């Protein structure tokens, strides 16, 4: 059980920012198999194998900045969808073939 002996580090998980916010957890940090990044494994979390890349951060400030950028991008996307809905002419949606 190698993970049991590894040091736990506080991580700020942003993967679920839209539904749960930024989660603060203790995790084991290790390089990925490819060696091109890191994975955070939260002990006892049997539903998620780990958090990769920009799904977690080691500082609260970096996590907040990342989520703020994601939030702004989401607002742009929602505004585009809203514009499409507002400009939609329902009669034009009828298709006979």
Buried (B, 14 or more C-beta within 10 A) or exposed (E): EEEEEBEEEEBBBBBEBEEEEBBEBEBBBBEEEEEEEBBBBBEEBEEEEBBEEBBBBBEEEBBBEBBEEBEEEEEEEEEEEEEEEEEEEEEEEEEEE
